[in-house]
Amino acid sequence: MFIFGLGVVFKLVNIQFVHGDKYRALASQRIVKDFVIPSNRGNVYSVNGNLLATSIPKYEIRFDAMTPSAKNFEAYLNPLSDSLSKYSGKSSGYYKNELRKARANKNRYFLLARNISYSDYIRIRNFPLLNLGAFKGGLIVEQTTKREHPMGGIAQRSIGYERFDDQGNLTRAGIDGAYGVQYLRGKDGRRTKQQIGKGQWKPISDANEIEPQDGYDVYTTINVNIQDIAHHALLEQLEKYKADHGCVVVMETKTGEIKAISNLGRNPDGLYLERLNYAVGERAEIGSTFKLMAVTAALEDKVIDTSDVVDTEKGILTFYGKKVRDSHNGGYGKITVSEAFEVSSNTGIVKAIDKAYRNQPEKFVDRLYDMHLNQKLDIPIIGEPSPIIPDPRIKNGRWSGIALQWMAYGYGVSFTPLQTLTFYNAIANGGEMVRPQFLKEVKEFDKTIVPFEKQVINKQICSKETIYKVTQLLKNVVEKDHGTGHKLYSSNFSMAGKTGTCQKNYAKKDKLSYISSFAGFFPADNPKYSCIVVIHEPDKSVGYYGADVSGPVFKKIAQKIFIDTPIVDEVESLEVKNASVEKEFENYYGAAQTYKTIMPNVVGLPAMDAISLLENMGLKVKLSGSGIVKKQSLTSGQKINKNQTVVLEVS
């Protein structure tokens, strides 16, 4: 027994002094732990200050029934129960029973209110007993934040979010996700809590060890009025044509600022929601809207001209057994390259490009590269894929004997809607390609932290001569009677653009569908905005041509922007200087400053100026006639007295 006792003593000493620090640390880890206090995420605003996304604090109020003394608990039980009853609507007796039960069961984490607003939190923490704080009153407060979008589903995907799933994986969508790490997140705080059993933790102190720092606010380039116009115009057309999904982007021409971006997809219930950011992340063959790129390249290489004549050969061309067809049965006969573009003749454009580049297709590809069409836009929003342009020098299976011809009318090449719009915007901008911009500035309250300026991708994608020619082609598509976009023409405002109708899933005839698009800018002269509309898989029984499906969306946006946000010609200055008037004023001002008690010479002054000057000197003025003073009764230079009379002869 003595040896056994010695062993016990040895073990106690060993645990206490040799391994004591280790076991004390383990015990502390089990009962005391640091918890993160999330910082308030910065707000996202439109360019004109409308709130697009904000973090709303939510609170959970709990009660440690063992903390208050018996005296305080009994003294405040009735008033606390009455206050809780008024707040929740439950009876005061209910709360008396529940609170007594919590104290009897030694409940240190009794729930009083969950997911409440800040105003309700302030109200509850001032209830009797709870207003004594954490140490005397048993008040326990837990704070979380919830991200909300005041505009609802409008632009929700583009505004975006940061979200962790159950496995801890982070999804960063849209503007909120793109700028979350750098600006919006802020810095989390820290608070120490003690475990009180059953997996529950109670704050040790009433204050945080490290206070959280709120994130910065970001001001986007989005204009809520234009965004609303674009959203509803797209939604109406998707519903009319029972399409699968679609997108719209409106860009300010000079700056590249995105004024509106809407992405709507149909869910299993047939409703259209902001499901994916199609404008940024969906790459697809673009069909006839690529004809602008093809013609621009050929004009810049000077291998074609708009006046060149091409034979559409009854609307069918054959290359290696594969046919290129025009939508117009029988073709257009012999037409100019300009007319081929305006009527969107596949055979006409293909024939022109084939003739110019068949022996050197790499020259065509190089010109596309020179115009930066092979490069990503490198926008901050996550998910942009690289464009696809077949190249005969790259062995990746994309180049074939018909690749050049198919590229000419938009097959084999793939771009996102935003990449396509950026090129059209460069044409509208006189050749300067600017990067699409989603952010205007980052602010902390009213202080600008980071301003965002225009970013130029390519100062001049092609010559001014080429820009002029293709701009005229885009105008003719809408303005000329034979243009594919002529049904969009309006005498009230001008537009320029290109229709696009591209087959989708054409390898499987039973799944064949269409992509309808329209890209362009408005007004046609001195454009202020560029815009693209892309609609996937419209119901073929209703319609699928770009001019019918996507074109009306473009027109409605342009028309409403003209009406709601008219472009106003401002008079820069109303100050028109007249030499004689200036001289008269100088004479009057000089005399007024010089003469106080000496009669001035007012001959040559207008009568009104002379009267004003002399009466301010205290003289009485008699006037005969009107116009310019020819003679005065008092000689200039003589001393005058107040209330003295002077007669002026005026003619």
Secondary structure as a PSIPRED ss2 file (coil, helix, strand):
# PSIPRED VFORMAT (PSIPRED V4.0)

   1 M C   1.000  0.000  0.000
   2 F H   0.000  1.000  0.000
   3 I H   0.000  1.000  0.000
   4 F H   0.000  1.000  0.000
   5 G H   0.000  1.000  0.000
   6 L H   0.000  1.000  0.000
   7 G H   0.000  1.000  0.000
   8 V H   0.000  1.000  0.000
   9 V H   0.000  1.000  0.000
  10 F H   0.000  1.000  0.000
  11 K H   0.000  1.000  0.000
  12 L H   0.000  1.000  0.000
  13 V H   0.000  1.000  0.000
  14 N H   0.000  1.000  0.000
  15 I H   0.000  1.000  0.000
  16 Q H   0.000  1.000  0.000
  17 F H   0.000  1.000  0.000
  18 V H   0.000  1.000  0.000
  19 H C   1.000  0.000  0.000
  20 G H   0.000  1.000  0.000
  21 D H   0.000  1.000  0.000
  22 K H   0.000  1.000  0.000
  23 Y H   0.000  1.000  0.000
  24 R H   0.000  1.000  0.000
  25 A H   0.000  1.000  0.000
  26 L H   0.000  1.000  0.000
  27 A H   0.000  1.000  0.000
  28 S H   0.000  1.000  0.000
  29 Q H   0.000  1.000  0.000
  30 R H   0.000  1.000  0.000
  31 I H   0.000  1.000  0.000
  32 V E   0.000  0.000  1.000
  33 K E   0.000  0.000  1.000
  34 D E   0.000  0.000  1.000
  35 F E   0.000  0.000  1.000
  36 V E   0.000  0.000  1.000
  37 I E   0.000  0.000  1.000
  38 P C   1.000  0.000  0.000
  39 S C   1.000  0.000  0.000
  40 N C   1.000  0.000  0.000
  41 R C   1.000  0.000  0.000
  42 G C   1.000  0.000  0.000
  43 N C   1.000  0.000  0.000
  44 V E   0.000  0.000  1.000
  45 Y E   0.000  0.000  1.000
  46 S C   1.000  0.000  0.000
  47 V C   1.000  0.000  0.000
  48 N C   1.000  0.000  0.000
  49 G C   1.000  0.000  0.000
  50 N C   1.000  0.000  0.000
  51 L E   0.000  0.000  1.000
  52 L E   0.000  0.000  1.000
  53 A E   0.000  0.000  1.000
  54 T E   0.000  0.000  1.000
  55 S E   0.000  0.000  1.000
  56 I E   0.000  0.000  1.000
  57 P E   0.000  0.000  1.000
  58 K E   0.000  0.000  1.000
  59 Y E   0.000  0.000  1.000
  60 E E   0.000  0.000  1.000
  61 I E   0.000  0.000  1.000
  62 R E   0.000  0.000  1.000
  63 F E   0.000  0.000  1.000
  64 D C   1.000  0.000  0.000
  65 A C   1.000  0.000  0.000
  66 M C   1.000  0.000  0.000
  67 T C   1.000  0.000  0.000
  68 P C   1.000  0.000  0.000
  69 S C   1.000  0.000  0.000
  70 A H   0.000  1.000  0.000
  71 K H   0.000  1.000  0.000
  72 N H   0.000  1.000  0.000
  73 F H   0.000  1.000  0.000
  74 E H   0.000  1.000  0.000
  75 A H   0.000  1.000  0.000
  76 Y H   0.000  1.000  0.000
  77 L H   0.000  1.000  0.000
  78 N H   0.000  1.000  0.000
  79 P H   0.000  1.000  0.000
  80 L H   0.000  1.000  0.000
  81 S H   0.000  1.000  0.000
  82 D H   0.000  1.000  0.000
  83 S H   0.000  1.000  0.000
  84 L H   0.000  1.000  0.000
  85 S H   0.000  1.000  0.000
  86 K H   0.000  1.000  0.000
  87 Y H   0.000  1.000  0.000
  88 S H   0.000  1.000  0.000
  89 G C   1.000  0.000  0.000
  90 K C   1.000  0.000  0.000
  91 S C   1.000  0.000  0.000
  92 S H   0.000  1.000  0.000
  93 G H   0.000  1.000  0.000
  94 Y H   0.000  1.000  0.000
  95 Y H   0.000  1.000  0.000
  96 K H   0.000  1.000  0.000
  97 N H   0.000  1.000  0.000
  98 E H   0.000  1.000  0.000
  99 L H   0.000  1.000  0.000
 100 R H   0.000  1.000  0.000
 101 K H   0.000  1.000  0.000
 102 A H   0.000  1.000  0.000
 103 R H   0.000  1.000  0.000
 104 A H   0.000  1.000  0.000
 105 N C   1.000  0.000  0.000
 106 K C   1.000  0.000  0.000
 107 N C   1.000  0.000  0.000
 108 R C   1.000  0.000  0.000
 109 Y C   1.000  0.000  0.000
 110 F E   0.000  0.000  1.000
 111 L E   0.000  0.000  1.000
 112 L E   0.000  0.000  1.000
 113 A E   0.000  0.000  1.000
 114 R E   0.000  0.000  1.000
 115 N E   0.000  0.000  1.000
 116 I E   0.000  0.000  1.000
 117 S C   1.000  0.000  0.000
 118 Y H   0.000  1.000  0.000
 119 S H   0.000  1.000  0.000
 120 D H   0.000  1.000  0.000
 121 Y H   0.000  1.000  0.000
 122 I H   0.000  1.000  0.000
 123 R H   0.000  1.000  0.000
 124 I H   0.000  1.000  0.000
 125 R H   0.000  1.000  0.000
 126 N C   1.000  0.000  0.000
 127 F C   1.000  0.000  0.000
 128 P C   1.000  0.000  0.000
 129 L C   1.000  0.000  0.000
 130 L H   0.000  1.000  0.000
 131 N H   0.000  1.000  0.000
 132 L H   0.000  1.000  0.000
 133 G H   0.000  1.000  0.000
 134 A H   0.000  1.000  0.000
 135 F H   0.000  1.000  0.000
 136 K H   0.000  1.000  0.000
 137 G H   0.000  1.000  0.000
 138 G C   1.000  0.000  0.000
 139 L E   0.000  0.000  1.000
 140 I E   0.000  0.000  1.000
 141 V E   0.000  0.000  1.000
 142 E E   0.000  0.000  1.000
 143 Q E   0.000  0.000  1.000
 144 T E   0.000  0.000  1.000
 145 T E   0.000  0.000  1.000
 146 K E   0.000  0.000  1.000
 147 R E   0.000  0.000  1.000
 148 E E   0.000  0.000  1.000
 149 H C   1.000  0.000  0.000
 150 P C   1.000  0.000  0.000
 151 M C   1.000  0.000  0.000
 152 G C   1.000  0.000  0.000
 153 G C   1.000  0.000  0.000
 154 I C   1.000  0.000  0.000
 155 A C   1.000  0.000  0.000
 156 Q H   0.000  1.000  0.000
 157 R H   0.000  1.000  0.000
 158 S H   0.000  1.000  0.000
 159 I H   0.000  1.000  0.000
 160 G C   1.000  0.000  0.000
 161 Y E   0.000  0.000  1.000
 162 E E   0.000  0.000  1.000
 163 R E   0.000  0.000  1.000
 164 F E   0.000  0.000  1.000
 165 D C   1.000  0.000  0.000
 166 D C   1.000  0.000  0.000
 167 Q C   1.000  0.000  0.000
 168 G C   1.000  0.000  0.000
 169 N C   1.000  0.000  0.000
 170 L E   0.000  0.000  1.000
 171 T E   0.000  0.000  1.000
 172 R E   0.000  0.000  1.000
 173 A E   0.000  0.000  1.000
 174 G H   0.000  1.000  0.000
 175 I H   0.000  1.000  0.000
 176 D H   0.000  1.000  0.000
 177 G H   0.000  1.000  0.000
 178 A H   0.000  1.000  0.000
 179 Y C   1.000  0.000  0.000
 180 G H   0.000  1.000  0.000
 181 V H   0.000  1.000  0.000
 182 Q H   0.000  1.000  0.000
 183 Y H   0.000  1.000  0.000
 184 L H   0.000  1.000  0.000
 185 R C   1.000  0.000  0.000
 186 G C   1.000  0.000  0.000
 187 K E   0.000  0.000  1.000
 188 D C   1.000  0.000  0.000
 189 G E   0.000  0.000  1.000
 190 R E   0.000  0.000  1.000
 191 R E   0.000  0.000  1.000
 192 T E   0.000  0.000  1.000
 193 K E   0.000  0.000  1.000
 194 Q E   0.000  0.000  1.000
 195 Q E   0.000  0.000  1.000
 196 I E   0.000  0.000  1.000
 197 G E   0.000  0.000  1.000
 198 K C   1.000  0.000  0.000
 199 G C   1.000  0.000  0.000
 200 Q E   0.000  0.000  1.000
 201 W E   0.000  0.000  1.000
 202 K E   0.000  0.000  1.000
 203 P E   0.000  0.000  1.000
 204 I C   1.000  0.000  0.000
 205 S C   1.000  0.000  0.000
 206 D C   1.000  0.000  0.000
 207 A C   1.000  0.000  0.000
 208 N C   1.000  0.000  0.000
 209 E C   1.000  0.000  0.000
 210 I E   0.000  0.000  1.000
 211 E C   1.000  0.000  0.000
 212 P C   1.000  0.000  0.000
 213 Q E   0.000  0.000  1.000
 214 D C   1.000  0.000  0.000
 215 G C   1.000  0.000  0.000
 216 Y C   1.000  0.000  0.000
 217 D E   0.000  0.000  1.000
 218 V E   0.000  0.000  1.000
 219 Y E   0.000  0.000  1.000
 220 T E   0.000  0.000  1.000
 221 T C   1.000  0.000  0.000
 222 I C   1.000  0.000  0.000
 223 N C   1.000  0.000  0.000
 224 V H   0.000  1.000  0.000
 225 N H   0.000  1.000  0.000
 226 I H   0.000  1.000  0.000
 227 Q H   0.000  1.000  0.000
 228 D H   0.000  1.000  0.000
 229 I H   0.000  1.000  0.000
 230 A H   0.000  1.000  0.000
 231 H H   0.000  1.000  0.000
 232 H H   0.000  1.000  0.000
 233 A H   0.000  1.000  0.000
 234 L H   0.000  1.000  0.000
 235 L H   0.000  1.000  0.000
 236 E H   0.000  1.000  0.000
 237 Q H   0.000  1.000  0.000
 238 L H   0.000  1.000  0.000
 239 E H   0.000  1.000  0.000
 240 K H   0.000  1.000  0.000
 241 Y H   0.000  1.000  0.000
 242 K C   1.000  0.000  0.000
 243 A C   1.000  0.000  0.000
 244 D C   1.000  0.000  0.000
 245 H E   0.000  0.000  1.000
 246 G E   0.000  0.000  1.000
 247 C E   0.000  0.000  1.000
 248 V E   0.000  0.000  1.000
 249 V E   0.000  0.000  1.000
 250 V E   0.000  0.000  1.000
 251 M E   0.000  0.000  1.000
 252 E E   0.000  0.000  1.000
 253 T C   1.000  0.000  0.000
 254 K C   1.000  0.000  0.000
 255 T C   1.000  0.000  0.000
 256 G C   1.000  0.000  0.000
 257 E E   0.000  0.000  1.000
 258 I E   0.000  0.000  1.000
 259 K E   0.000  0.000  1.000
 260 A E   0.000  0.000  1.000
 261 I E   0.000  0.000  1.000
 262 S E   0.000  0.000  1.000
 263 N E   0.000  0.000  1.000
 264 L E   0.000  0.000  1.000
 265 G E   0.000  0.000  1.000
 266 R E   0.000  0.000  1.000
 267 N C   1.000  0.000  0.000
 268 P C   1.000  0.000  0.000
 269 D C   1.000  0.000  0.000
 270 G C   1.000  0.000  0.000
 271 L C   1.000  0.000  0.000
 272 Y E   0.000  0.000  1.000
 273 L E   0.000  0.000  1.000
 274 E C   1.000  0.000  0.000
 275 R C   1.000  0.000  0.000
 276 L C   1.000  0.000  0.000
 277 N C   1.000  0.000  0.000
 278 Y H   0.000  1.000  0.000
 279 A H   0.000  1.000  0.000
 280 V H   0.000  1.000  0.000
 281 G H   0.000  1.000  0.000
 282 E C   1.000  0.000  0.000
 283 R C   1.000  0.000  0.000
 284 A E   0.000  0.000  1.000
 285 E E   0.000  0.000  1.000
 286 I C   1.000  0.000  0.000
 287 G H   0.000  1.000  0.000
 288 S H   0.000  1.000  0.000
 289 T H   0.000  1.000  0.000
 290 F H   0.000  1.000  0.000
 291 K H   0.000  1.000  0.000
 292 L H   0.000  1.000  0.000
 293 M H   0.000  1.000  0.000
 294 A H   0.000  1.000  0.000
 295 V H   0.000  1.000  0.000
 296 T H   0.000  1.000  0.000
 297 A H   0.000  1.000  0.000
 298 A H   0.000  1.000  0.000
 299 L H   0.000  1.000  0.000
 300 E H   0.000  1.000  0.000
 301 D C   1.000  0.000  0.000
 302 K C   1.000  0.000  0.000
 303 V C   1.000  0.000  0.000
 304 I C   1.000  0.000  0.000
 305 D C   1.000  0.000  0.000
 306 T C   1.000  0.000  0.000
 307 S C   1.000  0.000  0.000
 308 D C   1.000  0.000  0.000
 309 V E   0.000  0.000  1.000
 310 V E   0.000  0.000  1.000
 311 D E   0.000  0.000  1.000
 312 T C   1.000  0.000  0.000
 313 E H   0.000  1.000  0.000
 314 K H   0.000  1.000  0.000
 315 G H   0.000  1.000  0.000
 316 I E   0.000  0.000  1.000
 317 L E   0.000  0.000  1.000
 318 T E   0.000  0.000  1.000
 319 F E   0.000  0.000  1.000
 320 Y C   1.000  0.000  0.000
 321 G C   1.000  0.000  0.000
 322 K E   0.000  0.000  1.000
 323 K E   0.000  0.000  1.000
 324 V E   0.000  0.000  1.000
 325 R E   0.000  0.000  1.000
 326 D C   1.000  0.000  0.000
 327 S C   1.000  0.000  0.000
 328 H C   1.000  0.000  0.000
 329 N C   1.000  0.000  0.000
 330 G C   1.000  0.000  0.000
 331 G C   1.000  0.000  0.000
 332 Y C   1.000  0.000  0.000
 333 G C   1.000  0.000  0.000
 334 K E   0.000  0.000  1.000
 335 I E   0.000  0.000  1.000
 336 T E   0.000  0.000  1.000
 337 V H   0.000  1.000  0.000
 338 S H   0.000  1.000  0.000
 339 E H   0.000  1.000  0.000
 340 A H   0.000  1.000  0.000
 341 F H   0.000  1.000  0.000
 342 E H   0.000  1.000  0.000
 343 V C   1.000  0.000  0.000
 344 S C   1.000  0.000  0.000
 345 S C   1.000  0.000  0.000
 346 N H   0.000  1.000  0.000
 347 T H   0.000  1.000  0.000
 348 G H   0.000  1.000  0.000
 349 I H   0.000  1.000  0.000
 350 V H   0.000  1.000  0.000
 351 K H   0.000  1.000  0.000
 352 A H   0.000  1.000  0.000
 353 I H   0.000  1.000  0.000
 354 D H   0.000  1.000  0.000
 355 K H   0.000  1.000  0.000
 356 A H   0.000  1.000  0.000
 357 Y H   0.000  1.000  0.000
 358 R C   1.000  0.000  0.000
 359 N C   1.000  0.000  0.000
 360 Q C   1.000  0.000  0.000
 361 P H   0.000  1.000  0.000
 362 E H   0.000  1.000  0.000
 363 K H   0.000  1.000  0.000
 364 F H   0.000  1.000  0.000
 365 V H   0.000  1.000  0.000
 366 D H   0.000  1.000  0.000
 367 R H   0.000  1.000  0.000
 368 L H   0.000  1.000  0.000
 369 Y H   0.000  1.000  0.000
 370 D H   0.000  1.000  0.000
 371 M C   1.000  0.000  0.000
 372 H C   1.000  0.000  0.000
 373 L C   1.000  0.000  0.000
 374 N C   1.000  0.000  0.000
 375 Q C   1.000  0.000  0.000
 376 K C   1.000  0.000  0.000
 377 L C   1.000  0.000  0.000
 378 D C   1.000  0.000  0.000
 379 I C   1.000  0.000  0.000
 380 P C   1.000  0.000  0.000
 381 I C   1.000  0.000  0.000
 382 I C   1.000  0.000  0.000
 383 G C   1.000  0.000  0.000
 384 E C   1.000  0.000  0.000
 385 P C   1.000  0.000  0.000
 386 S C   1.000  0.000  0.000
 387 P C   1.000  0.000  0.000
 388 I E   0.000  0.000  1.000
 389 I C   1.000  0.000  0.000
 390 P C   1.000  0.000  0.000
 391 D C   1.000  0.000  0.000
 392 P C   1.000  0.000  0.000
 393 R C   1.000  0.000  0.000
 394 I C   1.000  0.000  0.000
 395 K C   1.000  0.000  0.000
 396 N C   1.000  0.000  0.000
 397 G C   1.000  0.000  0.000
 398 R C   1.000  0.000  0.000
 399 W C   1.000  0.000  0.000
 400 S C   1.000  0.000  0.000
 401 G C   1.000  0.000  0.000
 402 I C   1.000  0.000  0.000
 403 A H   0.000  1.000  0.000
 404 L H   0.000  1.000  0.000
 405 Q H   0.000  1.000  0.000
 406 W H   0.000  1.000  0.000
 407 M H   0.000  1.000  0.000
 408 A H   0.000  1.000  0.000
 409 Y C   1.000  0.000  0.000
 410 G C   1.000  0.000  0.000
 411 Y C   1.000  0.000  0.000
 412 G C   1.000  0.000  0.000
 413 V C   1.000  0.000  0.000
 414 S E   0.000  0.000  1.000
 415 F E   0.000  0.000  1.000
 416 T C   1.000  0.000  0.000
 417 P H   0.000  1.000  0.000
 418 L H   0.000  1.000  0.000
 419 Q H   0.000  1.000  0.000
 420 T H   0.000  1.000  0.000
 421 L H   0.000  1.000  0.000
 422 T H   0.000  1.000  0.000
 423 F H   0.000  1.000  0.000
 424 Y H   0.000  1.000  0.000
 425 N H   0.000  1.000  0.000
 426 A H   0.000  1.000  0.000
 427 I H   0.000  1.000  0.000
 428 A H   0.000  1.000  0.000
 429 N C   1.000  0.000  0.000
 430 G C   1.000  0.000  0.000
 431 G C   1.000  0.000  0.000
 432 E C   1.000  0.000  0.000
 433 M E   0.000  0.000  1.000
 434 V E   0.000  0.000  1.000
 435 R C   1.000  0.000  0.000
 436 P C   1.000  0.000  0.000
 437 Q E   0.000  0.000  1.000
 438 F C   1.000  0.000  0.000
 439 L E   0.000  0.000  1.000
 440 K E   0.000  0.000  1.000
 441 E E   0.000  0.000  1.000
 442 V E   0.000  0.000  1.000
 443 K E   0.000  0.000  1.000
 444 E E   0.000  0.000  1.000
 445 F C   1.000  0.000  0.000
 446 D C   1.000  0.000  0.000
 447 K E   0.000  0.000  1.000
 448 T E   0.000  0.000  1.000
 449 I E   0.000  0.000  1.000
 450 V E   0.000  0.000  1.000
 451 P E   0.000  0.000  1.000
 452 F C   1.000  0.000  0.000
 453 E C   1.000  0.000  0.000
 454 K C   1.000  0.000  0.000
 455 Q C   1.000  0.000  0.000
 456 V E   0.000  0.000  1.000
 457 I E   0.000  0.000  1.000
 458 N E   0.000  0.000  1.000
 459 K C   1.000  0.000  0.000
 460 Q C   1.000  0.000  0.000
 461 I C   1.000  0.000  0.000
 462 C C   1.000  0.000  0.000
 463 S C   1.000  0.000  0.000
 464 K H   0.000  1.000  0.000
 465 E H   0.000  1.000  0.000
 466 T H   0.000  1.000  0.000
 467 I H   0.000  1.000  0.000
 468 Y H   0.000  1.000  0.000
 469 K H   0.000  1.000  0.000
 470 V H   0.000  1.000  0.000
 471 T H   0.000  1.000  0.000
 472 Q H   0.000  1.000  0.000
 473 L H   0.000  1.000  0.000
 474 L H   0.000  1.000  0.000
 475 K H   0.000  1.000  0.000
 476 N H   0.000  1.000  0.000
 477 V H   0.000  1.000  0.000
 478 V H   0.000  1.000  0.000
 479 E H   0.000  1.000  0.000
 480 K C   1.000  0.000  0.000
 481 D C   1.000  0.000  0.000
 482 H C   1.000  0.000  0.000
 483 G C   1.000  0.000  0.000
 484 T C   1.000  0.000  0.000
 485 G C   1.000  0.000  0.000
 486 H H   0.000  1.000  0.000
 487 K H   0.000  1.000  0.000
 488 L H   0.000  1.000  0.000
 489 Y C   1.000  0.000  0.000
 490 S C   1.000  0.000  0.000
 491 S C   1.000  0.000  0.000
 492 N C   1.000  0.000  0.000
 493 F C   1.000  0.000  0.000
 494 S C   1.000  0.000  0.000
 495 M C   1.000  0.000  0.000
 496 A E   0.000  0.000  1.000
 497 G E   0.000  0.000  1.000
 498 K E   0.000  0.000  1.000
 499 T E   0.000  0.000  1.000
 500 G E   0.000  0.000  1.000
 501 T E   0.000  0.000  1.000
 502 C E   0.000  0.000  1.000
 503 Q E   0.000  0.000  1.000
 504 K E   0.000  0.000  1.000
 505 N C   1.000  0.000  0.000
 506 Y C   1.000  0.000  0.000
 507 A C   1.000  0.000  0.000
 508 K C   1.000  0.000  0.000
 509 K H   0.000  1.000  0.000
 510 D H   0.000  1.000  0.000
 511 K H   0.000  1.000  0.000
 512 L C   1.000  0.000  0.000
 513 S E   0.000  0.000  1.000
 514 Y E   0.000  0.000  1.000
 515 I E   0.000  0.000  1.000
 516 S E   0.000  0.000  1.000
 517 S E   0.000  0.000  1.000
 518 F E   0.000  0.000  1.000
 519 A E   0.000  0.000  1.000
 520 G E   0.000  0.000  1.000
 521 F E   0.000  0.000  1.000
 522 F E   0.000  0.000  1.000
 523 P C   1.000  0.000  0.000
 524 A C   1.000  0.000  0.000
 525 D C   1.000  0.000  0.000
 526 N C   1.000  0.000  0.000
 527 P C   1.000  0.000  0.000
 528 K C   1.000  0.000  0.000
 529 Y E   0.000  0.000  1.000
 530 S E   0.000  0.000  1.000
 531 C E   0.000  0.000  1.000
 532 I E   0.000  0.000  1.000
 533 V E   0.000  0.000  1.000
 534 V E   0.000  0.000  1.000
 535 I E   0.000  0.000  1.000
 536 H E   0.000  0.000  1.000
 537 E C   1.000  0.000  0.000
 538 P C   1.000  0.000  0.000
 539 D C   1.000  0.000  0.000
 540 K C   1.000  0.000  0.000
 541 S C   1.000  0.000  0.000
 542 V C   1.000  0.000  0.000
 543 G C   1.000  0.000  0.000
 544 Y C   1.000  0.000  0.000
 545 Y C   1.000  0.000  0.000
 546 G H   0.000  1.000  0.000
 547 A H   0.000  1.000  0.000
 548 D H   0.000  1.000  0.000
 549 V H   0.000  1.000  0.000
 550 S C   1.000  0.000  0.000
 551 G H   0.000  1.000  0.000
 552 P H   0.000  1.000  0.000
 553 V H   0.000  1.000  0.000
 554 F H   0.000  1.000  0.000
 555 K H   0.000  1.000  0.000
 556 K H   0.000  1.000  0.000
 557 I H   0.000  1.000  0.000
 558 A H   0.000  1.000  0.000
 559 Q H   0.000  1.000  0.000
 560 K H   0.000  1.000  0.000
 561 I H   0.000  1.000  0.000
 562 F H   0.000  1.000  0.000
 563 I H   0.000  1.000  0.000
 564 D H   0.000  1.000  0.000
 565 T C   1.000  0.000  0.000
 566 P C   1.000  0.000  0.000
 567 I C   1.000  0.000  0.000
 568 V C   1.000  0.000  0.000
 569 D C   1.000  0.000  0.000
 570 E C   1.000  0.000  0.000
 571 V C   1.000  0.000  0.000
 572 E C   1.000  0.000  0.000
 573 S C   1.000  0.000  0.000
 574 L C   1.000  0.000  0.000
 575 E C   1.000  0.000  0.000
 576 V C   1.000  0.000  0.000
 577 K C   1.000  0.000  0.000
 578 N C   1.000  0.000  0.000
 579 A H   0.000  1.000  0.000
 580 S H   0.000  1.000  0.000
 581 V H   0.000  1.000  0.000
 582 E H   0.000  1.000  0.000
 583 K H   0.000  1.000  0.000
 584 E H   0.000  1.000  0.000
 585 F H   0.000  1.000  0.000
 586 E H   0.000  1.000  0.000
 587 N H   0.000  1.000  0.000
 588 Y H   0.000  1.000  0.000
 589 Y H   0.000  1.000  0.000
 590 G H   0.000  1.000  0.000
 591 A H   0.000  1.000  0.000
 592 A H   0.000  1.000  0.000
 593 Q H   0.000  1.000  0.000
 594 T H   0.000  1.000  0.000
 595 Y C   1.000  0.000  0.000
 596 K C   1.000  0.000  0.000
 597 T C   1.000  0.000  0.000
 598 I E   0.000  0.000  1.000
 599 M C   1.000  0.000  0.000
 600 P C   1.000  0.000  0.000
 601 N C   1.000  0.000  0.000
 602 V C   1.000  0.000  0.000
 603 V C   1.000  0.000  0.000
 604 G C   1.000  0.000  0.000
 605 L C   1.000  0.000  0.000
 606 P E   0.000  0.000  1.000
 607 A H   0.000  1.000  0.000
 608 M H   0.000  1.000  0.000
 609 D H   0.000  1.000  0.000
 610 A H   0.000  1.000  0.000
 611 I H   0.000  1.000  0.000
 612 S H   0.000  1.000  0.000
 613 L H   0.000  1.000  0.000
 614 L H   0.000  1.000  0.000
 615 E H   0.000  1.000  0.000
 616 N H   0.000  1.000  0.000
 617 M C   1.000  0.000  0.000
 618 G C   1.000  0.000  0.000
 619 L C   1.000  0.000  0.000
 620 K E   0.000  0.000  1.000
 621 V E   0.000  0.000  1.000
 622 K E   0.000  0.000  1.000
 623 L E   0.000  0.000  1.000
 624 S E   0.000  0.000  1.000
 625 G C   1.000  0.000  0.000
 626 S C   1.000  0.000  0.000
 627 G C   1.000  0.000  0.000
 628 I E   0.000  0.000  1.000
 629 V E   0.000  0.000  1.000
 630 K E   0.000  0.000  1.000
 631 K E   0.000  0.000  1.000
 632 Q E   0.000  0.000  1.000
 633 S C   1.000  0.000  0.000
 634 L C   1.000  0.000  0.000
 635 T C   1.000  0.000  0.000
 636 S C   1.000  0.000  0.000
 637 G C   1.000  0.000  0.000
 638 Q C   1.000  0.000  0.000
 639 K E   0.000  0.000  1.000
 640 I C   1.000  0.000  0.000
 641 N C   1.000  0.000  0.000
 642 K C   1.000  0.000  0.000
 643 N C   1.000  0.000  0.000
 644 Q C   1.000  0.000  0.000
 645 T E   0.000  0.000  1.000
 646 V E   0.000  0.000  1.000
 647 V E   0.000  0.000  1.000
 648 L E   0.000  0.000  1.000
 649 E E   0.000  0.000  1.000
 650 V E   0.000  0.000  1.000
 651 S C   1.000  0.000  0.000
